[in-house]
Amino acid sequence: MIRILTVAATSFVLLAGAANIASAGTAPNALIAQDTAKPLTLAAAKHQVTDWLNATGHSVLHAGQAEFDRQGNVKVEVDNASGTPYTHVLVHAADGTITDARGRVSGNRG
């Protein structure tokens, strides 16, 4: 019985967090556009995602693993407090824009 309640409570928390991330596109953002002279690095992309999460009130979530895609953009996993991957975002190399897993623009274009 306790296991069922734990699973139900965890599911509710994850769904509530997903709704908050989906609405984060309208929140103020402190991202700085990517400098075209400097290439995007994994560390810089993770730092941008961490700043974005903190600015939008998702301080429980944090940037996890990061990897480059074929276009030079960086895919960053967003982990929950226990370190489990929650979702992912894409940091675009050209302008530093952050796009969430559903393709919605979450960061400013500078």
N, C-alpha and C positions, 0 to 999 in steps of 0.2 A: 504494500500500500504506500509506504514512504517513497519507494522508487517511482511509482506513478506520479505522486505529487511533485517530486523533484523534477521529473521530466516535464511535467506540465508547467511548472514555475519557470524552468529554464527556457522553454519554448516561448512563453509569454515575454520574458525579458529580451530574448533575441528578436522577436517580432517588434517589440516597442523600440528597440535600438535601430532596427532597419527603417522604421518609419521616421525616426529622428534624422538618420543619415539622408534619407530621401528628401527631407525638407530642408536640409542644410544649405542647399543652393541659394537660398534667399538670405542667409545669415551674413553679417559682415565678415570680410575675409582679409587677412593680413599678408597674403601671398605677394611675392615680388616676381615680376615677369622674368623669365630666364634671359640672361645676358647672351646675345648671339655669339659673342667672341669666346665664351666659355662653354665647353660641352657639359651636358647634364651627367652627373655622376650618381651612382647608387646612393651614396651617403647624402648628397644634396636632395635627392628625390625623397628619401625617407625623412629628412629634416622638414621638407615642405609639407609632407603628409602629416607629420606630428604637429606642426604649427597649425595646419588647417583643422585637425581634430580638436586641438585645444581651443582654437578661436570659435569653433562651432559648438562648444560645450560637450564634447565627447572625450573628456580626459580619461575615462576608463579604458577606452580603446587606444591602441598604439600601433605604430608601423612595425611590421615584421619583416619577412623575407622580401627581397627586391631582386628583380631581374630585368634585363633589357629585352625588348622585342625586336623584330626585324627592321622596324622603322627608326630605331634609336630611342624610342619612348621607354619609360620604366614602369613596369607593373609592380605595385607594392601591395603585399598582403596586409590587411588590417586585422590585428589580433585582438581578442577580448582580454580581460584581466587575467584569465588563467593560461593565456598563451595559445589558445586554440584559434585557428584562422576563422575570421568572422565574415569577411568579404574582401574584395580587392578594389584598388583604384589604379588609374593609369595617369602618370605624370607625363605630359607631352614635352618632348625635347625642344620643340621650336619656340614655345612661349611660356612654359611652366604651368599651363592649365591642368587642373586636376579633373578627371572624368571618373565618375563612379562606375560600378560594375554593370549598370544598366545603360551606360552611354550618356548619362545626363551630365552636363557641365556643372562642376561644383566650385571651381576656382575662377578667379578673374583672368582675363586675357592680357591685362597690363596695358 
